[in-house]
Amino acid sequence: MLDNAANDAQPGAVRLAWKQWPGMQMNAGFDESLREAVPPGRKAVFLCRSGVRSIAAAKRATELGIEAYNILE
């Protein structure tokens, strides 16, 4: 699920859940939503509180052929 309405942190950013509450279930639409959000030839940057979900999401993006990076503080 893409969530552009709640985006007040970075212009142009898209919030896309890797896992969803409750139970931290995988987002079944992650691949499709990511392809929709990242145009061909563009890069993706992932960030989460602990870095665990964002590194997994960045790895998946790479598997999908998207150049992706995880942000660690």
mmJSON file of the N, C-alpha and C atoms, coordinates in Angstrom:
{"data_MODEL":{"atom_site":{
"group_PDB":["ATOM","ATOM","ATOM","ATOM","ATOM","ATOM","ATOM","ATOM","ATOM","ATOM","ATOM","ATOM","ATOM","ATOM","ATOM","ATOM","ATOM","ATOM","ATOM","ATOM","ATOM","ATOM","ATOM","ATOM","ATOM","ATOM","ATOM","ATOM","ATOM","ATOM","ATOM","ATOM","ATOM","ATOM","ATOM","ATOM","ATOM","ATOM","ATOM","ATOM","ATOM","ATOM","ATOM","ATOM","ATOM","ATOM","ATOM","ATOM","ATOM","ATOM","ATOM","ATOM","ATOM","ATOM","ATOM","ATOM","ATOM","ATOM","ATOM","ATOM","ATOM","ATOM","ATOM","ATOM","ATOM","ATOM","ATOM","ATOM","ATOM","ATOM","ATOM","ATOM","ATOM","ATOM","ATOM","ATOM","ATOM","ATOM","ATOM","ATOM","ATOM","ATOM","ATOM","ATOM","ATOM","ATOM","ATOM","ATOM","ATOM","ATOM","ATOM","ATOM","ATOM","ATOM","ATOM","ATOM","ATOM","ATOM","ATOM","ATOM","ATOM","ATOM","ATOM","ATOM","ATOM","ATOM","ATOM","ATOM","ATOM","ATOM","ATOM","ATOM","ATOM","ATOM","ATOM","ATOM","ATOM","ATOM","ATOM","ATOM","ATOM","ATOM","ATOM","ATOM","ATOM","ATOM","ATOM","ATOM","ATOM","ATOM","ATOM","ATOM","ATOM","ATOM","ATOM","ATOM","ATOM","ATOM","ATOM","ATOM","ATOM","ATOM","ATOM","ATOM","ATOM","ATOM","ATOM","ATOM","ATOM","ATOM","ATOM","ATOM","ATOM","ATOM","ATOM","ATOM","ATOM","ATOM","ATOM","ATOM","ATOM","ATOM","ATOM","ATOM","ATOM","ATOM","ATOM","ATOM","ATOM","ATOM","ATOM","ATOM","ATOM","ATOM","ATOM","ATOM","ATOM","ATOM","ATOM","ATOM","ATOM","ATOM","ATOM","ATOM","ATOM","ATOM","ATOM","ATOM","ATOM","ATOM","ATOM","ATOM","ATOM","ATOM","ATOM","ATOM","ATOM","ATOM","ATOM","ATOM","ATOM","ATOM","ATOM","ATOM","ATOM","ATOM","ATOM","ATOM","ATOM","ATOM","ATOM","ATOM","ATOM","ATOM","ATOM","ATOM","ATOM","ATOM","ATOM"],
"id":[1,2,3,4,5,6,7,8,9,10,11,12,13,14,15,16,17,18,19,20,21,22,23,24,25,26,27,28,29,30,31,32,33,34,35,36,37,38,39,40,41,42,43,44,45,46,47,48,49,50,51,52,53,54,55,56,57,58,59,60,61,62,63,64,65,66,67,68,69,70,71,72,73,74,75,76,77,78,79,80,81,82,83,84,85,86,87,88,89,90,91,92,93,94,95,96,97,98,99,100,101,102,103,104,105,106,107,108,109,110,111,112,113,114,115,116,117,118,119,120,121,122,123,124,125,126,127,128,129,130,131,132,133,134,135,136,137,138,139,140,141,142,143,144,145,146,147,148,149,150,151,152,153,154,155,156,157,158,159,160,161,162,163,164,165,166,167,168,169,170,171,172,173,174,175,176,177,178,179,180,181,182,183,184,185,186,187,188,189,190,191,192,193,194,195,196,197,198,199,200,201,202,203,204,205,206,207,208,209,210,211,212,213,214,215,216,217,218,219],
"type_symbol":["N","C","C","N","C","C","N","C","C","N","C","C","N","C","C","N","C","C","N","C","C","N","C","C","N","C","C","N","C","C","N","C","C","N","C","C","N","C","C","N","C","C","N","C","C","N","C","C","N","C","C","N","C","C","N","C","C","N","C","C","N","C","C","N","C","C","N","C","C","N","C","C","N","C","C","N","C","C","N","C","C","N","C","C","N","C","C","N","C","C","N","C","C","N","C","C","N","C","C","N","C","C","N","C","C","N","C","C","N","C","C","N","C","C","N","C","C","N","C","C","N","C","C","N","C","C","N","C","C","N","C","C","N","C","C","N","C","C","N","C","C","N","C","C","N","C","C","N","C","C","N","C","C","N","C","C","N","C","C","N","C","C","N","C","C","N","C","C","N","C","C","N","C","C","N","C","C","N","C","C","N","C","C","N","C","C","N","C","C","N","C","C","N","C","C","N","C","C","N","C","C","N","C","C","N","C","C","N","C","C","N","C","C","N","C","C","N","C","C"],
"label_atom_id":["N","CA","C","N","CA","C","N","CA","C","N","CA","C","N","CA","C","N","CA","C","N","CA","C","N","CA","C","N","CA","C","N","CA","C","N","CA","C","N","CA","C","N","CA","C","N","CA","C","N","CA","C","N","CA","C","N","CA","C","N","CA","C","N","CA","C","N","CA","C","N","CA","C","N","CA","C","N","CA","C","N","CA","C","N","CA","C","N","CA","C","N","CA","C","N","CA","C","N","CA","C","N","CA","C","N","CA","C","N","CA","C","N","CA","C","N","CA","C","N","CA","C","N","CA","C","N","CA","C","N","CA","C","N","CA","C","N","CA","C","N","CA","C","N","CA","C","N","CA","C","N","CA","C","N","CA","C","N","CA","C","N","CA","C","N","CA","C","N","CA","C","N","CA","C","N","CA","C","N","CA","C","N","CA","C","N","CA","C","N","CA","C","N","CA","C","N","CA","C","N","CA","C","N","CA","C","N","CA","C","N","CA","C","N","CA","C","N","CA","C","N","CA","C","N","CA","C","N","CA","C","N","CA","C","N","CA","C","N","CA","C","N","CA","C","N","CA","C","N","CA","C","N","CA","C"],
"label_alt_id":[null,null,null,null,null,null,null,null,null,null,null,null,null,null,null,null,null,null,null,null,null,null,null,null,null,null,null,null,null,null,null,null,null,null,null,null,null,null,null,null,null,null,null,null,null,null,null,null,null,null,null,null,null,null,null,null,null,null,null,null,null,null,null,null,null,null,null,null,null,null,null,null,null,null,null,null,null,null,null,null,null,null,null,null,null,null,null,null,null,null,null,null,null,null,null,null,null,null,null,null,null,null,null,null,null,null,null,null,null,null,null,null,null,null,null,null,null,null,null,null,null,null,null,null,null,null,null,null,null,null,null,null,null,null,null,null,null,null,null,null,null,null,null,null,null,null,null,null,null,null,null,null,null,null,null,null,null,null,null,null,null,null,null,null,null,null,null,null,null,null,null,null,null,null,null,null,null,null,null,null,null,null,null,null,null,null,null,null,null,null,null,null,null,null,null,null,null,null,null,null,null,null,null,null,null,null,null,null,null,null,null,null,null,null,null,null,null,null,null],
"label_comp_id":["MET","MET","MET","LEU","LEU","LEU","ASP","ASP","ASP","ASN","ASN","ASN","ALA","ALA","ALA","ALA","ALA","ALA","ASN","ASN","ASN","ASP","ASP","ASP","ALA","ALA","ALA","GLN","GLN","GLN","PRO","PRO","PRO","GLY","GLY","GLY","ALA","ALA","ALA","VAL","VAL","VAL","ARG","ARG","ARG","LEU","LEU","LEU","ALA","ALA","ALA","TRP","TRP","TRP","LYS","LYS","LYS","GLN","GLN","GLN","TRP","TRP","TRP","PRO","PRO","PRO","GLY","GLY","GLY","MET","MET","MET","GLN","GLN","GLN","MET","MET","MET","ASN","ASN","ASN","ALA","ALA","ALA","GLY","GLY","GLY","PHE","PHE","PHE","ASP","ASP","ASP","GLU","GLU","GLU","SER","SER","SER","LEU","LEU","LEU","ARG","ARG","ARG","GLU","GLU","GLU","ALA","ALA","ALA","VAL","VAL","VAL","PRO","PRO","PRO","PRO","PRO","PRO","GLY","GLY","GLY","ARG","ARG","ARG","LYS","LYS","LYS","ALA","ALA","ALA","VAL","VAL","VAL","PHE","PHE","PHE","LEU","LEU","LEU","CYS","CYS","CYS","ARG","ARG","ARG","SER","SER","SER","GLY","GLY","GLY","VAL","VAL","VAL","ARG","ARG","ARG","SER","SER","SER","ILE","ILE","ILE","ALA","ALA","ALA","ALA","ALA","ALA","ALA","ALA","ALA","LYS","LYS","LYS","ARG","ARG","ARG","ALA","ALA","ALA","THR","THR","THR","GLU","GLU","GLU","LEU","LEU","LEU","GLY","GLY","GLY","ILE","ILE","ILE","GLU","GLU","GLU","ALA","ALA","ALA","TYR","TYR","TYR","ASN","ASN","ASN","ILE","ILE","ILE","LEU","LEU","LEU","GLU","GLU","GLU"],
"label_asym_id":["A","A","A","A","A","A","A","A","A","A","A","A","A","A","A","A","A","A","A","A","A","A","A","A","A","A","A","A","A","A","A","A","A","A","A","A","A","A","A","A","A","A","A","A","A","A","A","A","A","A","A","A","A","A","A","A","A","A","A","A","A","A","A","A","A","A","A","A","A","A","A","A","A","A","A","A","A","A","A","A","A","A","A","A","A","A","A","A","A","A","A","A","A","A","A","A","A","A","A","A","A","A","A","A","A","A","A","A","A","A","A","A","A","A","A","A","A","A","A","A","A","A","A","A","A","A","A","A","A","A","A","A","A","A","A","A","A","A","A","A","A","A","A","A","A","A","A","A","A","A","A","A","A","A","A","A","A","A","A","A","A","A","A","A","A","A","A","A","A","A","A","A","A","A","A","A","A","A","A","A","A","A","A","A","A","A","A","A","A","A","A","A","A","A","A","A","A","A","A","A","A","A","A","A","A","A","A","A","A","A","A","A","A","A","A","A","A","A","A"],
"label_entity_id":["1","1","1","1","1","1","1","1","1","1","1","1","1","1","1","1","1","1","1","1","1","1","1","1","1","1","1","1","1","1","1","1","1","1","1","1","1","1","1","1","1","1","1","1","1","1","1","1","1","1","1","1","1","1","1","1","1","1","1","1","1","1","1","1","1","1","1","1","1","1","1","1","1","1","1","1","1","1","1","1","1","1","1","1","1","1","1","1","1","1","1","1","1","1","1","1","1","1","1","1","1","1","1","1","1","1","1","1","1","1","1","1","1","1","1","1","1","1","1","1","1","1","1","1","1","1","1","1","1","1","1","1","1","1","1","1","1","1","1","1","1","1","1","1","1","1","1","1","1","1","1","1","1","1","1","1","1","1","1","1","1","1","1","1","1","1","1","1","1","1","1","1","1","1","1","1","1","1","1","1","1","1","1","1","1","1","1","1","1","1","1","1","1","1","1","1","1","1","1","1","1","1","1","1","1","1","1","1","1","1","1","1","1","1","1","1","1","1","1"],
"label_seq_id":[1,1,1,2,2,2,3,3,3,4,4,4,5,5,5,6,6,6,7,7,7,8,8,8,9,9,9,10,10,10,11,11,11,12,12,12,13,13,13,14,14,14,15,15,15,16,16,16,17,17,17,18,18,18,19,19,19,20,20,20,21,21,21,22,22,22,23,23,23,24,24,24,25,25,25,26,26,26,27,27,27,28,28,28,29,29,29,30,30,30,31,31,31,32,32,32,33,33,33,34,34,34,35,35,35,36,36,36,37,37,37,38,38,38,39,39,39,40,40,40,41,41,41,42,42,42,43,43,43,44,44,44,45,45,45,46,46,46,47,47,47,48,48,48,49,49,49,50,50,50,51,51,51,52,52,52,53,53,53,54,54,54,55,55,55,56,56,56,57,57,57,58,58,58,59,59,59,60,60,60,61,61,61,62,62,62,63,63,63,64,64,64,65,65,65,66,66,66,67,67,67,68,68,68,69,69,69,70,70,70,71,71,71,72,72,72,73,73,73],
"pdbx_PDB_ins_code":[null,null,null,null,null,null,null,null,null,null,null,null,null,null,null,null,null,null,null,null,null,null,null,null,null,null,null,null,null,null,null,null,null,null,null,null,null,null,null,null,null,null,null,null,null,null,null,null,null,null,null,null,null,null,null,null,null,null,null,null,null,null,null,null,null,null,null,null,null,null,null,null,null,null,null,null,null,null,null,null,null,null,null,null,null,null,null,null,null,null,null,null,null,null,null,null,null,null,null,null,null,null,null,null,null,null,null,null,null,null,null,null,null,null,null,null,null,null,null,null,null,null,null,null,null,null,null,null,null,null,null,null,null,null,null,null,null,null,null,null,null,null,null,null,null,null,null,null,null,null,null,null,null,null,null,null,null,null,null,null,null,null,null,null,null,null,null,null,null,null,null,null,null,null,null,null,null,null,null,null,null,null,null,null,null,null,null,null,null,null,null,null,null,null,null,null,null,null,null,null,null,null,null,null,null,null,null,null,null,null,null,null,null,null,null,null,null,null,null],
"Cartn_x":[0.831,0.0,0.879,0.659,1.37,0.62,1.349,0.732,1.421,0.955,1.542,0.92,-0.313,-1.019,-0.365,0.17,0.752,2.217,2.662,4.071,4.334,4.849,5.187,6.669,7.459,8.87,9.759,9.556,10.43,9.596,9.638,8.883,9.273,8.284,8.52,8.693,8.771,8.925,7.598,7.699,6.525,6.689,5.685,5.711,5.157,5.959,5.581,5.97,4.987,5.243,5.848,6.916,7.506,6.704,6.459,5.61,4.538,3.392,2.268,1.773,1.295,0.701,-0.742,-1.351,-0.815,-0.026,0.837,1.584,2.757,3.047,4.159,4.093,2.922,2.714,3.326,3.886,4.456,3.398,3.777,2.91,2.875,1.778,1.662,1.796,1.51,1.587,2.882,3.895,5.142,5.797,6.002,6.696,5.977,4.692,3.909,3.949,3.775,3.78,5.147,6.204,7.548,7.814,7.443,7.621,6.822,5.662,4.816,5.458,6.118,6.671,8.029,8.809,10.175,10.245,10.334,10.43,11.711,11.697,12.901,14.091,15.235,16.441,16.608,15.62,15.714,16.154,16.593,17.059,16.005,16.065,15.161,15.989,15.489,16.142,15.142,15.587,14.701,15.172,14.202,14.491,13.415,13.817,12.876,13.552,12.836,13.351,14.593,14.55,15.671,16.634,16.196,17.009,16.782,16.065,15.839,14.898,13.754,12.795,13.326,13.995,14.46,15.572,16.436,17.48,16.864,15.849,15.164,14.441,13.826,13.123,14.116,15.27,16.289,16.836,17.021,17.475,16.445,15.176,14.123,14.09,14.224,14.241,15.388,16.54,17.687,17.386,16.717,16.317,15.379,14.607,13.675,14.356,15.657,16.402,16.409,16.054,16.03,17.27,17.996,19.16,18.624,18.976,18.371,19.408,19.088,19.983,19.183,19.828,19.26,19.968,19.206,19.784,19.956,21.169,21.45,21.855,21.37,21.726,23.045],
"Cartn_y":[-1.173,0.0,1.24,2.128,3.385,4.409,5.22,6.22,7.548,8.295,9.594,10.697,10.536,11.569,11.846,10.819,10.976,11.396,11.778,12.099,13.565,13.823,15.191,15.345,14.309,14.357,14.77,14.203,14.454,14.564,15.707,15.837,14.742,14.118,13.075,11.683,11.594,10.278,9.528,8.219,7.352,6.405,6.322,5.364,4.044,3.012,1.694,0.656,-0.034,-0.999,-2.283,-2.739,-4.047,-5.112,-4.839,-5.694,-4.818,-5.433,-4.661,-5.188,-4.264,-4.576,-4.962,-5.872,-6.592,-7.822,-8.255,-9.487,-9.378,-8.18,-7.963,-8.921,-8.986,-9.815,-9.146,-9.941,-9.403,-8.656,-7.564,-6.803,-7.529,-8.196,-8.999,-8.148,-6.865,-5.987,-5.197,-5.58,-4.804,-4.701,-5.82,-5.803,-4.905,-5.09,-4.298,-2.812,-2.502,-1.101,-0.462,-1.231,-0.701,-0.389,-1.294,-1.047,0.172,0.357,1.511,2.806,2.748,3.942,4.365,3.401,3.701,3.557,4.665,4.591,3.879,3.239,2.567,3.526,3.03,3.838,4.714,4.747,5.545,4.659,5.269,4.553,4.606,3.646,3.612,3.667,4.39,4.509,4.064,3.201,2.653,3.067,3.316,3.734,3.203,2.625,2.255,2.529,2.384,2.738,1.941,0.63,-0.209,-0.58,-0.481,-0.871,-2.299,-3.088,-4.49,-4.612,-3.952,-4.024,-3.339,-2.203,-1.462,-2.193,-2.898,-3.648,-4.821,-5.455,-6.542,-6.002,-4.842,-4.231,-3.826,-3.294,-2.911,-4.14,-5.228,-6.472,-6.959,-6.9,-7.337,-6.435,-5.147,-4.22,-4.567,-4.885,-5.271,-6.534,-7.489,-8.714,-8.411,-7.343,-6.939,-6.087,-5.855,-5.083,-3.59,-3.164,-1.743,-1.441,-0.414,-0.003,0.577,-0.046,0.32,0.45,1.317,1.604,1.614,1.193,1.241,2.348,3.177,4.251,3.765,3.883,3.583,4.892,5.1,6.341,6.201],
"Cartn_z":[0.0,0.0,0.0,-0.937,-0.989,-0.16,0.576,1.431,1.202,0.218,-0.065,0.772,1.21,1.961,3.31,3.944,5.272,5.201,4.041,3.855,4.178,5.364,5.725,6.026,5.823,6.176,5.007,3.852,2.706,1.436,0.753,-0.502,-1.493,-2.089,-3.07,-2.49,-1.167,-0.533,-0.549,-0.555,-0.513,0.665,1.501,2.61,2.1,2.229,1.736,2.773,3.316,4.387,3.844,4.475,4.19,4.936,6.208,7.036,7.661,7.981,8.478,9.812,10.604,11.894,11.669,12.386,13.533,13.088,13.954,13.73,12.78,12.3,11.366,10.183,9.575,8.392,7.17,6.27,5.036,4.243,3.656,2.773,1.431,1.15,-0.075,-1.337,-1.244,-2.402,-2.492,-1.685,-1.65,-3.022,-3.696,-4.99,-5.987,-6.116,-7.07,-6.713,-5.442,-5.01,-5.193,-4.938,-5.113,-6.584,-7.455,-8.899,-9.347,-8.759,-9.067,-8.565,-7.422,-6.786,-7.347,-7.865,-8.315,-9.838,-10.552,-12.009,-12.447,-13.607,-14.108,-14.134,-13.682,-13.674,-12.443,-11.573,-10.34,-9.185,-8.109,-6.923,-5.837,-4.931,-3.784,-2.506,-1.518,-0.219,0.835,1.748,2.778,4.159,5.032,6.4,7.326,8.442,9.499,10.841,11.905,13.228,13.608,13.422,13.863,12.733,11.502,10.36,9.893,10.669,10.315,9.118,9.185,8.076,6.831,7.011,5.839,5.095,5.813,5.096,4.334,4.907,4.195,2.965,3.1,1.966,0.876,1.265,0.282,-0.443,0.281,-0.36,-1.371,-0.997,-1.927,-3.157,-2.955,-4.09,-5.034,-4.481,-5.292,-6.088,-5.449,-6.152,-7.317,-7.188,-8.242,-9.32,-9.156,-10.154,-9.907,-8.723,-8.362,-7.533,-7.89,-7.091,-5.784,-4.669,-3.396,-2.292,-1.352,-0.226,1.073,2.136,3.473,4.24,4.944,5.746,7.166,7.679,9.084,9.746,10.957,11.648,12.332],
"occupancy":[1.0,1.0,1.0,1.0,1.0,1.0,1.0,1.0,1.0,1.0,1.0,1.0,1.0,1.0,1.0,1.0,1.0,1.0,1.0,1.0,1.0,1.0,1.0,1.0,1.0,1.0,1.0,1.0,1.0,1.0,1.0,1.0,1.0,1.0,1.0,1.0,1.0,1.0,1.0,1.0,1.0,1.0,1.0,1.0,1.0,1.0,1.0,1.0,1.0,1.0,1.0,1.0,1.0,1.0,1.0,1.0,1.0,1.0,1.0,1.0,1.0,1.0,1.0,1.0,1.0,1.0,1.0,1.0,1.0,1.0,1.0,1.0,1.0,1.0,1.0,1.0,1.0,1.0,1.0,1.0,1.0,1.0,1.0,1.0,1.0,1.0,1.0,1.0,1.0,1.0,1.0,1.0,1.0,1.0,1.0,1.0,1.0,1.0,1.0,1.0,1.0,1.0,1.0,1.0,1.0,1.0,1.0,1.0,1.0,1.0,1.0,1.0,1.0,1.0,1.0,1.0,1.0,1.0,1.0,1.0,1.0,1.0,1.0,1.0,1.0,1.0,1.0,1.0,1.0,1.0,1.0,1.0,1.0,1.0,1.0,1.0,1.0,1.0,1.0,1.0,1.0,1.0,1.0,1.0,1.0,1.0,1.0,1.0,1.0,1.0,1.0,1.0,1.0,1.0,1.0,1.0,1.0,1.0,1.0,1.0,1.0,1.0,1.0,1.0,1.0,1.0,1.0,1.0,1.0,1.0,1.0,1.0,1.0,1.0,1.0,1.0,1.0,1.0,1.0,1.0,1.0,1.0,1.0,1.0,1.0,1.0,1.0,1.0,1.0,1.0,1.0,1.0,1.0,1.0,1.0,1.0,1.0,1.0,1.0,1.0,1.0,1.0,1.0,1.0,1.0,1.0,1.0,1.0,1.0,1.0,1.0,1.0,1.0,1.0,1.0,1.0,1.0,1.0,1.0],
"B_iso_or_equiv":[0.0,0.0,0.0,0.0,0.0,0.0,0.0,0.0,0.0,0.0,0.0,0.0,0.0,0.0,0.0,0.0,0.0,0.0,0.0,0.0,0.0,0.0,0.0,0.0,0.0,0.0,0.0,0.0,0.0,0.0,0.0,0.0,0.0,0.0,0.0,0.0,0.0,0.0,0.0,0.0,0.0,0.0,0.0,0.0,0.0,0.0,0.0,0.0,0.0,0.0,0.0,0.0,0.0,0.0,0.0,0.0,0.0,0.0,0.0,0.0,0.0,0.0,0.0,0.0,0.0,0.0,0.0,0.0,0.0,0.0,0.0,0.0,0.0,0.0,0.0,0.0,0.0,0.0,0.0,0.0,0.0,0.0,0.0,0.0,0.0,0.0,0.0,0.0,0.0,0.0,0.0,0.0,0.0,0.0,0.0,0.0,0.0,0.0,0.0,0.0,0.0,0.0,0.0,0.0,0.0,0.0,0.0,0.0,0.0,0.0,0.0,0.0,0.0,0.0,0.0,0.0,0.0,0.0,0.0,0.0,0.0,0.0,0.0,0.0,0.0,0.0,0.0,0.0,0.0,0.0,0.0,0.0,0.0,0.0,0.0,0.0,0.0,0.0,0.0,0.0,0.0,0.0,0.0,0.0,0.0,0.0,0.0,0.0,0.0,0.0,0.0,0.0,0.0,0.0,0.0,0.0,0.0,0.0,0.0,0.0,0.0,0.0,0.0,0.0,0.0,0.0,0.0,0.0,0.0,0.0,0.0,0.0,0.0,0.0,0.0,0.0,0.0,0.0,0.0,0.0,0.0,0.0,0.0,0.0,0.0,0.0,0.0,0.0,0.0,0.0,0.0,0.0,0.0,0.0,0.0,0.0,0.0,0.0,0.0,0.0,0.0,0.0,0.0,0.0,0.0,0.0,0.0,0.0,0.0,0.0,0.0,0.0,0.0,0.0,0.0,0.0,0.0,0.0,0.0],
"pdbx_formal_charge":[null,null,null,null,null,null,null,null,null,null,null,null,null,null,null,null,null,null,null,null,null,null,null,null,null,null,null,null,null,null,null,null,null,null,null,null,null,null,null,null,null,null,null,null,null,null,null,null,null,null,null,null,null,null,null,null,null,null,null,null,null,null,null,null,null,null,null,null,null,null,null,null,null,null,null,null,null,null,null,null,null,null,null,null,null,null,null,null,null,null,null,null,null,null,null,null,null,null,null,null,null,null,null,null,null,null,null,null,null,null,null,null,null,null,null,null,null,null,null,null,null,null,null,null,null,null,null,null,null,null,null,null,null,null,null,null,null,null,null,null,null,null,null,null,null,null,null,null,null,null,null,null,null,null,null,null,null,null,null,null,null,null,null,null,null,null,null,null,null,null,null,null,null,null,null,null,null,null,null,null,null,null,null,null,null,null,null,null,null,null,null,null,null,null,null,null,null,null,null,null,null,null,null,null,null,null,null,null,null,null,null,null,null,null,null,null,null,null,null],
"auth_seq_id":[1,1,1,2,2,2,3,3,3,4,4,4,5,5,5,6,6,6,7,7,7,8,8,8,9,9,9,10,10,10,11,11,11,12,12,12,13,13,13,14,14,14,15,15,15,16,16,16,17,17,17,18,18,18,19,19,19,20,20,20,21,21,21,22,22,22,23,23,23,24,24,24,25,25,25,26,26,26,27,27,27,28,28,28,29,29,29,30,30,30,31,31,31,32,32,32,33,33,33,34,34,34,35,35,35,36,36,36,37,37,37,38,38,38,39,39,39,40,40,40,41,41,41,42,42,42,43,43,43,44,44,44,45,45,45,46,46,46,47,47,47,48,48,48,49,49,49,50,50,50,51,51,51,52,52,52,53,53,53,54,54,54,55,55,55,56,56,56,57,57,57,58,58,58,59,59,59,60,60,60,61,61,61,62,62,62,63,63,63,64,64,64,65,65,65,66,66,66,67,67,67,68,68,68,69,69,69,70,70,70,71,71,71,72,72,72,73,73,73],
"auth_comp_id":["MET","MET","MET","LEU","LEU","LEU","ASP","ASP","ASP","ASN","ASN","ASN","ALA","ALA","ALA","ALA","ALA","ALA","ASN","ASN","ASN","ASP","ASP","ASP","ALA","ALA","ALA","GLN","GLN","GLN","PRO","PRO","PRO","GLY","GLY","GLY","ALA","ALA","ALA","VAL","VAL","VAL","ARG","ARG","ARG","LEU","LEU","LEU","ALA","ALA","ALA","TRP","TRP","TRP","LYS","LYS","LYS","GLN","GLN","GLN","TRP","TRP","TRP","PRO","PRO","PRO","GLY","GLY","GLY","MET","MET","MET","GLN","GLN","GLN","MET","MET","MET","ASN","ASN","ASN","ALA","ALA","ALA","GLY","GLY","GLY","PHE","PHE","PHE","ASP","ASP","ASP","GLU","GLU","GLU","SER","SER","SER","LEU","LEU","LEU","ARG","ARG","ARG","GLU","GLU","GLU","ALA","ALA","ALA","VAL","VAL","VAL","PRO","PRO","PRO","PRO","PRO","PRO","GLY","GLY","GLY","ARG","ARG","ARG","LYS","LYS","LYS","ALA","ALA","ALA","VAL","VAL","VAL","PHE","PHE","PHE","LEU","LEU","LEU","CYS","CYS","CYS","ARG","ARG","ARG","SER","SER","SER","GLY","GLY","GLY","VAL","VAL","VAL","ARG","ARG","ARG","SER","SER","SER","ILE","ILE","ILE","ALA","ALA","ALA","ALA","ALA","ALA","ALA","ALA","ALA","LYS","LYS","LYS","ARG","ARG","ARG","ALA","ALA","ALA","THR","THR","THR","GLU","GLU","GLU","LEU","LEU","LEU","GLY","GLY","GLY","ILE","ILE","ILE","GLU","GLU","GLU","ALA","ALA","ALA","TYR","TYR","TYR","ASN","ASN","ASN","ILE","ILE","ILE","LEU","LEU","LEU","GLU","GLU","GLU"],
"auth_asym_id":["A","A","A","A","A","A","A","A","A","A","A","A","A","A","A","A","A","A","A","A","A","A","A","A","A","A","A","A","A","A","A","A","A","A","A","A","A","A","A","A","A","A","A","A","A","A","A","A","A","A","A","A","A","A","A","A","A","A","A","A","A","A","A","A","A","A","A","A","A","A","A","A","A","A","A","A","A","A","A","A","A","A","A","A","A","A","A","A","A","A","A","A","A","A","A","A","A","A","A","A","A","A","A","A","A","A","A","A","A","A","A","A","A","A","A","A","A","A","A","A","A","A","A","A","A","A","A","A","A","A","A","A","A","A","A","A","A","A","A","A","A","A","A","A","A","A","A","A","A","A","A","A","A","A","A","A","A","A","A","A","A","A","A","A","A","A","A","A","A","A","A","A","A","A","A","A","A","A","A","A","A","A","A","A","A","A","A","A","A","A","A","A","A","A","A","A","A","A","A","A","A","A","A","A","A","A","A","A","A","A","A","A","A","A","A","A","A","A","A"],
"auth_atom_id":["N","CA","C","N","CA","C","N","CA","C","N","CA","C","N","CA","C","N","CA","C","N","CA","C","N","CA","C","N","CA","C","N","CA","C","N","CA","C","N","CA","C","N","CA","C","N","CA","C","N","CA","C","N","CA","C","N","CA","C","N","CA","C","N","CA","C","N","CA","C","N","CA","C","N","CA","C","N","CA","C","N","CA","C","N","CA","C","N","CA","C","N","CA","C","N","CA","C","N","CA","C","N","CA","C","N","CA","C","N","CA","C","N","CA","C","N","CA","C","N","CA","C","N","CA","C","N","CA","C","N","CA","C","N","CA","C","N","CA","C","N","CA","C","N","CA","C","N","CA","C","N","CA","C","N","CA","C","N","CA","C","N","CA","C","N","CA","C","N","CA","C","N","CA","C","N","CA","C","N","CA","C","N","CA","C","N","CA","C","N","CA","C","N","CA","C","N","CA","C","N","CA","C","N","CA","C","N","CA","C","N","CA","C","N","CA","C","N","CA","C","N","CA","C","N","CA","C","N","CA","C","N","CA","C","N","CA","C","N","CA","C","N","CA","C","N","CA","C","N","CA","C","N","CA","C"],
"pdbx_PDB_model_num":[1,1,1,1,1,1,1,1,1,1,1,1,1,1,1,1,1,1,1,1,1,1,1,1,1,1,1,1,1,1,1,1,1,1,1,1,1,1,1,1,1,1,1,1,1,1,1,1,1,1,1,1,1,1,1,1,1,1,1,1,1,1,1,1,1,1,1,1,1,1,1,1,1,1,1,1,1,1,1,1,1,1,1,1,1,1,1,1,1,1,1,1,1,1,1,1,1,1,1,1,1,1,1,1,1,1,1,1,1,1,1,1,1,1,1,1,1,1,1,1,1,1,1,1,1,1,1,1,1,1,1,1,1,1,1,1,1,1,1,1,1,1,1,1,1,1,1,1,1,1,1,1,1,1,1,1,1,1,1,1,1,1,1,1,1,1,1,1,1,1,1,1,1,1,1,1,1,1,1,1,1,1,1,1,1,1,1,1,1,1,1,1,1,1,1,1,1,1,1,1,1,1,1,1,1,1,1,1,1,1,1,1,1,1,1,1,1,1,1]
}}}
